[in-house]
Amino acid sequence: MSTYIISDIHGCYDQYRELLSKINFGPEDELYVLGDVVDRGPEPIKVLLDLMERDNVTMILGNHEAMAIAVLGELVKEVSDENIENLSQDIMADLNLWLRNGGEVTMEKFQKLSHGQRADVLSFLEDASYYETIEHDDKLYVLVHGGLAGFDVSKELDEYEPVDLLWERPDYDMEYFPGGRVFLVTGHTPTAYIRYDHKPFVFQENGHIAIDCGCVFGGNLAAYCIETGEATYVEGKKRG
């Protein structure tokens, strides 16, 4: 049994399936997904439907899922031009924010689902957690999409607000949990912006493990293995 973490798939279904094949992911393994499955890439709903069929997947909410939920909850009955025109100003603001961040492809694919599938997808997203923890070999891995805004070492994880976990970009030069036992595992920030060499590979320093390797931007999709501390990659395809 192996435990893997993937983040920021962003609709890159082909790379996602290739990566699962490359790590020989099976029913005895566990997969944690650090959010941002949807938006930007070509097949966000297809990735979600695949994840939903697997009993050994734990979904953690990303900021893109949060944006999607804010809109799709209003549109789950019927996604239509008329329905969109009748949205409240608050929902319209949420919709515009989502569309500016690549949500159009997700909404388009969501619209093609049956009513039952729409409800199931929305339920899956709403059931996603804001954080998870994994213990292995006396080490603790704290899994969040973005980071820990307003960090305090004495603060419990459930004391953070959702926005603190979804949108924060950590200070990767700061060791949040001194002692070498606790690691902060994040997505959200492409590692090419973190690493000194600007390469799209996992970043591991100062108690951080950053795994968003920018697949949808032409970087890599990474699967980080807790047991080995190693990452497996599939190359992304840059989109216009």
HELIX and SHEET records of a PDB file:
HELIX    1   1 TYR A   13  LYS A   22  1                                  10    
HELIX    2   2 PRO A   44  MET A   52  1                                   9    
HELIX    3   3 ASN A   63  LEU A   75  1                                  13    
HELIX    4   4 ASP A   81  GLU A   85  1                                   5    
HELIX    5   5 GLN A   89  ARG A  100  1                                  12    
HELIX    6   6 GLU A  104  GLN A  111  1                                   8    
HELIX    7   7 HIS A  115  GLU A  126  1                                  12    
HELIX    8   8 LEU A  157  GLU A  159  5                                   3    
HELIX    9   9 PRO A  162  LEU A  166  1                                   5    
HELIX   10  10 THR A  191  TYR A  193  5                                   3    
HELIX   11  11 CYS A  215  PHE A  217  5                                   3    
SHEET    1   A 5 VAL A  57  MET A  59  0                                        
SHEET    2   A 5 GLU A  30  VAL A  33  1                                        
SHEET    3   A 5 THR A   3  ILE A   6  1                                        
SHEET    4   A 5 ASN A 220  CYS A 225 -1                                        
SHEET    5   A 5 ALA A 231  GLU A 235 -1                                        
SHEET    1   B 5 TYR A 131  HIS A 136  0                                        
SHEET    2   B 5 LYS A 139  VAL A 144 -1                                        
SHEET    3   B 5 VAL A 182  THR A 186  1                                        
SHEET    4   B 5 HIS A 208  ALA A 210  1                                        
SHEET    5   B 5 PHE A 203  GLU A 205 -1                                        
END                                                                             
